[in-house]
């Protein structure tokens, strides 16, 4: 049980950190290229794995949910973002609203990352 809790906390910290990095990692010149890479990997997971697991599939969510199920959690939302919102507020947002907001913020971060990386490349070349 202690091992499962440690794994849960690891995934919680790692996944939230990745989400925050995906959203804001483009801001720093030193992290912008890594941010673009993690955004592309995230998008690839959501799209390329869709035929096998459904659109928006994230292996981190899958692995974390397997741990949560072993810890006795049931009725988990499909989206990790919905899980986070519910964990903090007690309210589970509608799946379509969660998907739209997640896609919108992902798209904005991707555009910002591409622009920032192009600026950095132009200024160094």
C-alpha positions as CSV (number, residue, x, y, z in Angstrom):
1,X,0.0,0.0,0.0
2,X,2.8,2.4,0.8
3,X,4.5,1.7,-2.5
4,X,1.2,2.4,-4.3
5,X,0.9,5.7,-2.5
6,X,4.5,6.7,-3.4
7,X,3.7,5.8,-7.1
8,X,0.5,7.9,-6.9
9,X,2.4,10.9,-5.6
10,X,5.1,10.5,-8.2
11,X,2.6,10.4,-11.0
12,X,0.7,13.3,-9.5
13,X,3.8,15.5,-9.3
14,X,5.2,14.4,-12.6
15,X,2.0,14.7,-14.6
16,X,1.1,18.1,-13.2
17,X,4.7,19.3,-13.8
18,X,4.5,18.1,-17.4
19,X,1.1,19.9,-17.9
20,X,2.5,23.1,-16.5
21,X,5.7,22.7,-18.7
22,X,3.5,22.1,-21.7
23,X,1.6,25.3,-21.0
24,X,4.4,27.6,-20.0
25,X,7.8,26.0,-21.0
26,X,7.9,28.0,-24.2
27,X,8.5,31.2,-22.3
28,X,12.1,30.5,-21.5
29,X,14.7,30.6,-24.3
30,X,16.5,27.6,-22.8
31,X,13.4,25.5,-22.4
32,X,11.5,26.5,-25.5
33,X,12.9,23.7,-27.7
34,X,12.2,21.1,-25.0
35,X,8.7,22.5,-24.6
36,X,8.1,22.1,-28.3
37,X,9.3,18.5,-28.0
38,X,7.0,17.6,-25.1
39,X,4.0,19.3,-26.9
40,X,4.7,17.3,-30.0
41,X,5.0,14.1,-28.0
42,X,1.7,14.9,-26.2
43,X,-0.1,15.6,-29.4
44,X,1.3,12.5,-31.0
45,X,0.1,10.4,-28.1
46,X,-3.4,11.9,-28.3
47,X,-3.7,11.5,-32.1
48,X,-1.4,8.5,-33.1
49,X,-2.6,6.2,-30.3
50,X,-6.3,7.2,-31.0
51,X,-7.0,4.2,-33.2
52,X,-5.9,1.8,-30.4
53,X,-7.1,3.7,-27.2
54,X,-9.3,6.5,-28.3
55,X,-8.7,10.2,-29.1
56,X,-6.8,12.0,-26.4
57,X,-5.1,8.9,-24.9
58,X,-2.3,9.6,-22.5
59,X,-0.1,6.8,-21.1
60,X,0.6,8.8,-18.0
61,X,-3.1,9.0,-17.2
62,X,-3.5,5.3,-17.9
63,X,-0.6,4.3,-15.6
64,X,-1.7,6.6,-12.9
65,X,-5.3,5.4,-13.1
66,X,-4.1,1.8,-12.7
67,X,-2.5,2.8,-9.5
68,X,-5.6,4.7,-8.3
69,X,-7.8,1.7,-9.0
70,X,-5.5,-0.5,-6.9
71,X,-5.8,2.1,-4.2
72,X,-9.6,1.8,-4.3
73,X,-10.5,4.8,-6.4
74,X,-13.5,4.2,-8.6
75,X,-15.5,6.2,-11.1
76,X,-12.5,8.1,-12.4
77,X,-13.2,10.6,-15.2
78,X,-11.7,9.8,-18.7
79,X,-9.7,13.0,-18.5
80,X,-6.8,13.6,-16.1
81,X,-7.6,17.4,-16.2
82,X,-11.2,16.5,-15.0
83,X,-9.6,14.3,-12.3
84,X,-7.4,17.2,-11.1
85,X,-10.4,19.7,-11.1
86,X,-12.5,17.2,-9.1
87,X,-9.6,16.4,-6.7
88,X,-9.2,20.1,-5.9
89,X,-12.8,21.4,-6.0
90,X,-15.1,18.3,-5.6
91,X,-16.8,19.3,-8.9
92,X,-16.4,17.2,-12.0
93,X,-16.5,19.3,-15.1
94,X,-18.5,18.0,-18.1
95,X,-16.3,15.8,-20.4
96,X,-16.9,17.9,-23.5
97,X,-16.0,21.2,-21.7
98,X,-12.9,19.5,-20.4
99,X,-11.9,18.3,-23.8
100,X,-12.5,21.7,-25.5
101,X,-10.6,23.6,-22.8
102,X,-7.7,21.1,-22.9
103,X,-7.5,21.2,-26.7
104,X,-7.7,25.0,-26.7
105,X,-5.0,25.5,-24.2
106,X,-2.8,22.9,-25.8
107,X,-3.3,24.6,-29.2
108,X,-2.4,28.0,-27.8
109,X,0.7,26.6,-26.1
110,X,1.7,24.8,-29.3
111,X,1.4,28.0,-31.4
112,X,3.2,30.1,-28.7
113,X,6.0,27.4,-28.7
114,X,6.4,27.4,-32.4
115,X,6.5,31.2,-32.6
116,X,9.0,31.4,-29.7
117,X,11.3,28.7,-31.3
118,X,11.2,30.5,-34.6
119,X,12.1,33.8,-32.9
120,X,15.0,32.2,-31.0
121,X,16.3,30.5,-34.2
122,X,16.0,33.8,-36.2
123,X,17.8,35.8,-33.5
124,X,20.7,33.3,-33.1
125,X,21.2,32.8,-36.9
